[in-house]
Amino acid sequence: MLIRKLFKFENAHIVRGCSTRRCSHSIHGHSYKVELILEAHAFDNGQMLYDFGLLKGGPRDLIDAFDHAVAIWDGDDADYVAACKRFSERWISLPVSPSAEQFSRLFFRLVDTLLGLTDTVNGEQDVRLHSVIVHETETGYAQCFREDADNPRMGLIALDRIVFSDAITQAWRDPQLFEKLKRGERLSNPASV
Ligand SMILES: Nc1nc2c(c(=O)[nH]1)N=C([C@H](O)[C@H](O)COP(=O)(O)OP(=O)(O)OP(=O)(O)O)CN2
């Protein structure tokens, strides 16, 4: 069985090298919708696959980090990167360009890492991230499956190449969340939300 939880955020970017000139040569924004799709074949103590409320903890924090922020490819022009960081306090530096495709891979890597490090406490059974859909517009989306997330032909998304600005991490309930993910620290779900 699959379940799906939807998240939303507003983000600005440039996607260098793409065919659409407005996309590759001008900073622009999108109202993104992100679908996290989870898979399992048995239920928790509440006869749910995974309580939607639990996804409003760490997974939502990681996605909400991108809200009202600028996503920067770390291989972009150095002057552009410096200007983004100078004039926007909320920025994320990425090892890949911020296309819908790469956003879907990025969120897969982040949320999959978080879920893999999280000890469940309510009888959840073998829950795994099935896929992530990122809607960039009303008409276009990308969907990342597990085999896409680590596909070197699509560019490696190493967590230590992702940088969230201080304004972003300080807004998290746990400002150390991403550092813990990078260290592979075990986390635990709350007993109730
Ligand atoms: N495969 C992809 N193609 C495009 C991406 C992308 O991330 N992956 N991104 C863009 C631009 O960011 C652009 O803003 C969105 O493109 P488009 O779908 O053309 O946007 P519209 O709102 O103009 O779409 P309509 O269907 O005409 O409303 C470009 N391509």
PDBQT file of the ligand as one rigid body, heavy atoms in Angstrom, charges set to zero:
ROOT
HETATM    1  N1  LIG A 201      11.967  18.893 -17.413  1.00  0.00    +0.000 N 
HETATM    2  C1  LIG A 201      11.973  20.179 -16.960  1.00  0.00    +0.000 A 
HETATM    3  N2  LIG A 201      11.670  21.164 -17.804  1.00  0.00    +0.000 NA
HETATM    4  C2  LIG A 201      11.657  22.437 -17.335  1.00  0.00    +0.000 A 
HETATM    5  C3  LIG A 201      11.957  22.725 -15.995  1.00  0.00    +0.000 A 
HETATM    6  C4  LIG A 201      12.310  21.647 -15.134  1.00  0.00    +0.000 A 
HETATM    7  O1  LIG A 201      12.624  21.833 -13.948  1.00  0.00    +0.000 OA
HETATM    8  N3  LIG A 201      12.298  20.399 -15.661  1.00  0.00    +0.000 N 
HETATM    9  N4  LIG A 201      11.870  24.013 -15.555  1.00  0.00    +0.000 NA
HETATM   10  C5  LIG A 201      11.518  24.997 -16.342  1.00  0.00    +0.000 C 
HETATM   11  C6  LIG A 201      11.259  26.359 -15.794  1.00  0.00    +0.000 C 
HETATM   12  O2  LIG A 201      11.629  26.496 -14.455  1.00  0.00    +0.000 OA
HETATM   13  C7  LIG A 201       9.842  26.893 -16.044  1.00  0.00    +0.000 C 
HETATM   14  O3  LIG A 201       9.518  27.952 -15.196  1.00  0.00    +0.000 OA
HETATM   15  C8  LIG A 201       8.729  25.917 -15.985  1.00  0.00    +0.000 C 
HETATM   16  O4  LIG A 201       8.467  25.592 -17.289  1.00  0.00    +0.000 OA
HETATM   17  P1  LIG A 201       7.042  25.456 -17.974  1.00  0.00    +0.000 P 
HETATM   18  O5  LIG A 201       6.459  24.126 -17.646  1.00  0.00    +0.000 OA
HETATM   19  O6  LIG A 201       7.243  25.759 -19.403  1.00  0.00    +0.000 OA
HETATM   20  O7  LIG A 201       6.218  26.581 -17.205  1.00  0.00    +0.000 OA
HETATM   21  P2  LIG A 201       4.862  27.298 -17.596  1.00  0.00    +0.000 P 
HETATM   22  O8  LIG A 201       4.233  27.738 -16.324  1.00  0.00    +0.000 OA
HETATM   23  O9  LIG A 201       5.144  28.362 -18.591  1.00  0.00    +0.000 OA
HETATM   24  O10 LIG A 201       4.002  26.125 -18.249  1.00  0.00    +0.000 OA
HETATM   25  P3  LIG A 201       2.575  26.210 -19.004  1.00  0.00    +0.000 P 
HETATM   26  O11 LIG A 201       2.221  24.766 -19.227  1.00  0.00    +0.000 OA
HETATM   27  O12 LIG A 201       2.798  26.951 -20.282  1.00  0.00    +0.000 OA
HETATM   28  O13 LIG A 201       1.626  26.906 -18.087  1.00  0.00    +0.000 OA
HETATM   29  C9  LIG A 201      11.386  24.801 -17.782  1.00  0.00    +0.000 C 
HETATM   30  N5  LIG A 201      11.380  23.450 -18.186  1.00  0.00    +0.000 N 
ENDROOT
TORSDOF 0
